């Protein structure tokens, strides 16, 4: 048993706080005599951790990282230095999130963390904290990786989380965020980390549980109700299926809509931070959305206007599915914001032209285009591939679409980040999966 207090300090960054909030809630609910602090900068985190150690307490420092965060050279340098300093003072430095899950070896060797949490963190983090409190060897905890005698060790996959058993945020601390209603994705698109981090089956939070958290949020002076899900129209499905569960989506939205009306809240669905798969945009689903939601825009994940690229990415839908979704959305008076990605490995100029043709068609119908540049994320099938360079003429055509005020996106900044990630691989900071 610990003879001193245990203090957990989270690096509470704006980019990752949505993934940290469930972990904070889980520790609060499952442990006793654990103090939690939040630090919004690396400097603040280091100062807090060193002060905790000066009082003789056990200190665990928790990070959640996105790969794109490491493309900021100053942040990367400062992160490595902070971890080194804190480890020298016997702080336990742990990391999870999409980057650490995709690159556990680089997170240990290059970034210097003591332990990496792979996949979902709720169960593993609770077990880790309880093991520290009880004096049990933390290396027995499932779902973590570490180095021992120079060798990489992974303790095995922890069981998937039942969302109903965990809070989406620690509301008792006055902390709220969009409610995660679905985790996992059966499609395994080759550029996306969701399936490879959370599994190839959908898991949903029940309507009753979601309703509870919506009401708590609105009672605490919240107004705009939003949700986190890889596909807003997957609710009720478990595996990949072209036919959405309209009955369950309708039950879900009508329940939440009635609560929002009671508290003068606004229900947003099919918009950030989620999207809709095009084949699930049907007359029935959009009719239901039109009755229940406040937003008049929806995000449709097309990703490409090339049938070849859609198959390459394992998207599971066609270009015609995208066009059909756009037409149905417009019919029910929703403006469709259509996501496309350029620079995908294996994409040809003809494929890019096909995507541009789709973009122009969407704009001509009254929709908007959201342009992304391919980012090679660790842990995905395309994570080790270089992006395809975009010809100048194609860039000009994209700029024209955006200049028409019917397109948007940080694709030029993403292009810079993508090639910085390639450089991080070359330098060995991101390491190949074994």
DABEL-V386681 format. One record per backbone hydrogen bond with DSSP energy under -1.0 kcal/mol. CO is the residue of the C=O (numbers start at 0). NH is the residue of the N-H. Records with the same first field share a line. If there is no record, write none. Layout:
# DABEL-V386681
CO=NH  NH
This chain:
# DABEL-V386681
4=57
5=34
6=59
7=36
8=61
9=11  38
10=12
12=15  16
15=19
16=20
19=23
20=24
21=25
22=26
23=27
24=28
25=29
26=30
34=7
36=9
38=11
40=44
41=45
42=46
43=47
44=48
45=49
46=50
47=51
48=52
49=53
51=56
52=55
57=6
58=91
59=8
60=93
61=10
62=95
64=98
65=68
66=69
67=70
68=71
71=75
72=76
73=77
74=78
75=79
76=80
77=81
78=82
79=83
80=84
81=85
82=86
83=87
85=90
86=89
91=60
92=113  114
93=62
94=116
95=64
96=100
97=101
98=102
102=106
103=107
104=108
105=109  110
106=112
114=94
115=144
120=124
121=125
122=126
123=127
124=128
125=129
126=130
127=131
128=132
129=133
130=135
132=1
136=139
137=140
142=117
143=154
144=115
145=152
147=150
150=147
152=145
155=142
161=164
162=165
168=170
169=172  174
170=173
178=227
180=204
182=202
188=191
189=381
192=196
193=197
194=198
198=184
202=182
205=209
206=210
207=211
208=212
209=213
210=214
211=215
212=216
213=217
214=218
215=219
216=221
217=220
222=265
224=267
225=178
227=180  181
230=233
233=236
237=201
243=245
244=248
245=249
246=250
247=251
248=252
249=253
250=254
251=255
252=256
253=257
254=258
255=259
256=260
257=261
258=262
259=264
265=224
266=293
269=298
270=273
274=231
275=300
276=279
277=280
279=281
281=285
282=286
283=287
284=288
285=289
286=290
287=291
288=292
295=334
297=336
298=275
299=301  338
302=340
305=309
306=310
307=311
308=312
309=314
312=189
317=321
318=322
319=323
320=324
321=325
322=326
323=327
324=328
325=329
326=330
327=331
328=333
329=332
334=297
335=367
336=299
337=369
338=301  302
339=371
341=373
342=387
343=346
347=351
348=352
349=353
350=354
351=355
352=356
353=357
354=358
355=359
356=360
357=361
358=362
359=363
360=364
361=366
362=365
367=337
368=407
369=339
371=341
374=376
376=379
379=382
381=384
390=394
391=395
392=396
393=397
394=398
395=399
396=400
397=401
398=402
399=403
400=405
401=404
405=368
407=370
409=413
410=414
411=415
412=416
413=417
414=418
415=419
416=420
417=421
418=422
419=423
420=424
421=425
422=426
423=428  429
